[in-house]
Amino acid sequence: FAIPGSIHNPLAKGCHALIRDGAKLVETAEDVVEELRGRLGWPAPVVAPTASARGRQRRGAEPAAPAQPPLQAALALDGETARVLDAIGHDPVDLDTIAARCGLTVDALYAILLPLELEGRLAKLPGGRFQRTT
């Protein structure tokens, strides 16, 4: 297994070489569980349908549309949020640097960063730094 890193980070070259040589790419813990499930003969998890899904099944309604693919979701960002993500890049960066790159106040920046962190698009690192995860 290998977890990819930023193509701009020299410390990620080893992981990228492992992936190139056939290592299983891992982005989440679920990737490891799925691989082990197949090799160890574990049964697939049984997920109970939600109340709304049971109601649709009874009424014969169409199932809900699938969630947006990550690329489409990224393209749907408003201009200011996209500008903040671009300013962060894929390497850890501190809040003051992001604010300077975007021309935003720290308060305005926090209002943009929190939803991005909750959506899993970026991670807050020790030392008040931020890094994109997608």
C-alpha positions as CSV (number, residue, x, y, z in Angstrom):
1,F,0.0,0.0,0.0
2,A,1.1,3.6,-0.6
3,I,-0.4,7.0,0.0
4,P,0.2,9.5,-2.8
5,G,1.5,12.9,-2.1
6,S,1.8,16.2,-4.0
7,I,3.8,15.9,-7.2
8,H,5.6,19.1,-6.1
9,N,6.7,17.5,-2.8
10,P,10.1,15.8,-3.1
11,L,9.2,13.7,0.0
12,A,6.4,12.0,-1.9
13,K,8.7,10.5,-4.6
14,G,9.2,7.2,-2.7
15,C,5.4,6.6,-2.4
16,H,4.9,7.5,-6.1
17,A,7.7,5.0,-7.1
18,L,5.9,2.3,-5.0
19,I,2.6,3.0,-6.8
20,R,4.4,3.0,-10.2
21,D,5.9,-0.4,-9.2
22,G,2.5,-1.9,-8.4
23,A,1.6,-0.9,-4.9
24,K,-2.0,-0.5,-4.1
25,L,-2.9,3.3,-4.0
26,V,-4.6,4.2,-0.8
27,E,-6.6,7.4,-0.3
28,T,-8.8,6.3,2.7
29,A,-8.9,3.6,5.3
30,E,-11.8,2.1,3.4
31,D,-9.3,1.3,0.6
32,V,-7.3,-0.9,2.9
33,V,-10.4,-2.6,4.4
34,E,-11.8,-3.4,0.9
35,E,-8.4,-4.9,-0.1
36,L,-8.3,-7.0,3.1
37,R,-11.9,-8.0,2.8
38,G,-11.3,-9.7,-0.5
39,R,-8.1,-11.4,0.6
40,L,-9.4,-12.6,3.9
41,G,-12.9,-13.6,2.7
42,W,-14.6,-11.0,4.9
43,P,-18.3,-10.5,4.0
44,A,-19.3,-7.2,2.5
45,P,-20.9,-4.8,5.1
46,V,-24.7,-4.8,5.2
47,V,-26.0,-1.3,5.2
48,A,-29.6,-0.8,6.3
49,P,-31.7,1.4,4.0
50,T,-32.6,4.8,5.4
51,A,-36.3,5.7,6.1
52,S,-36.4,7.8,3.0
53,A,-35.0,5.0,0.8
54,R,-37.6,2.6,2.2
55,G,-40.3,5.1,1.4
56,R,-39.1,5.4,-2.2
57,Q,-39.0,1.7,-2.6
58,R,-42.6,1.3,-1.4
59,R,-43.9,4.1,-3.7
60,G,-41.8,2.9,-6.6
61,A,-40.1,6.2,-7.0
62,E,-36.8,6.6,-8.7
63,P,-33.7,6.4,-6.5
64,A,-31.9,9.7,-5.8
65,A,-29.3,10.8,-8.3
66,P,-25.7,9.9,-7.4
67,A,-23.6,12.5,-5.6
68,Q,-21.5,14.8,-7.8
69,P,-18.2,13.4,-8.8
70,P,-15.3,15.2,-7.1
71,L,-14.2,17.0,-10.2
72,Q,-17.6,18.4,-10.8
73,A,-17.9,19.4,-7.2
74,A,-14.6,21.2,-7.4
75,L,-15.7,23.1,-10.5
76,A,-18.9,24.2,-8.7
77,L,-16.9,26.2,-6.1
78,D,-17.5,30.0,-6.0
79,G,-14.7,32.2,-7.3
80,E,-13.5,33.3,-3.8
81,T,-13.4,29.7,-2.5
82,A,-11.6,28.5,-5.6
83,R,-9.1,31.4,-5.2
84,V,-8.4,30.3,-1.6
85,L,-7.8,26.7,-2.6
86,D,-5.4,27.8,-5.4
87,A,-3.6,30.0,-2.8
88,I,-3.2,27.0,-0.5
89,G,-1.8,24.7,-3.2
90,H,-0.7,21.2,-2.2
91,D,2.0,22.1,0.3
92,P,1.4,23.2,3.9
93,V,1.0,27.0,4.2
94,D,0.2,29.3,7.1
95,L,-2.9,31.5,7.4
96,D,-1.1,34.8,6.9
97,T,0.4,33.6,3.6
98,I,-3.0,32.4,2.4
99,A,-4.5,35.8,3.4
100,A,-1.7,37.7,1.6
101,R,-2.1,35.6,-1.6
102,C,-5.9,36.1,-1.6
103,G,-6.1,39.6,-0.4
104,L,-8.7,38.6,2.3
105,T,-8.9,39.4,6.0
106,V,-8.2,36.5,8.4
107,D,-11.9,36.6,9.5
108,A,-13.1,36.3,5.9
109,L,-10.6,33.5,5.3
110,Y,-11.8,31.5,8.3
111,A,-15.3,31.7,7.0
112,I,-14.1,30.0,3.8
113,L,-11.6,27.6,5.4
114,L,-14.0,26.0,7.9
115,P,-16.5,24.6,5.3
116,L,-13.6,23.4,3.2
117,E,-12.1,21.5,6.2
118,L,-15.5,20.0,7.0
119,E,-16.0,18.9,3.4
120,G,-12.6,17.2,3.6
121,R,-11.0,19.4,0.9
122,L,-8.2,20.6,3.2
123,A,-6.7,19.7,6.5
124,K,-5.6,22.0,9.4
125,L,-2.1,21.0,10.4
126,P,0.0,21.7,13.5
127,G,1.3,25.2,13.7
128,G,-1.8,26.8,12.1
129,R,-0.9,25.6,8.7
130,F,-3.3,24.3,6.1
131,Q,-2.9,21.8,3.2
132,R,-5.2,20.7,0.4
133,T,-6.4,17.1,0.6
134,T,-8.0,17.0,-2.9
